[in-house]
């Protein structure tokens, strides 16, 4: 009886480890290609209910703000070259 308990617990641990290692919950086509869509998800997203339909004005906000920032920095740089003083507020540049 002394020896059967450790062997039994070791055997249970090995079985549990093999089960955990054997199934990862996905059906992979190749290693690393395990994405599976949910049932009913369309092959083509454009025009479906999953299409986000982004507003072009919303998408261009960041590029517009970057252009405005570059313009302000250009004015600051021109002022530093001309006067030798850095002015943060573009409105104060004469």
PyMOL commands that set and color helices and strands:
alter all, ss='L'
color gray80, all
select helices_A, chain A and resi 2-22+56-59+61-83+90-92
alter helices_A, ss='H'
color red, helices_A
deselect
rebuild
show_as cartoon
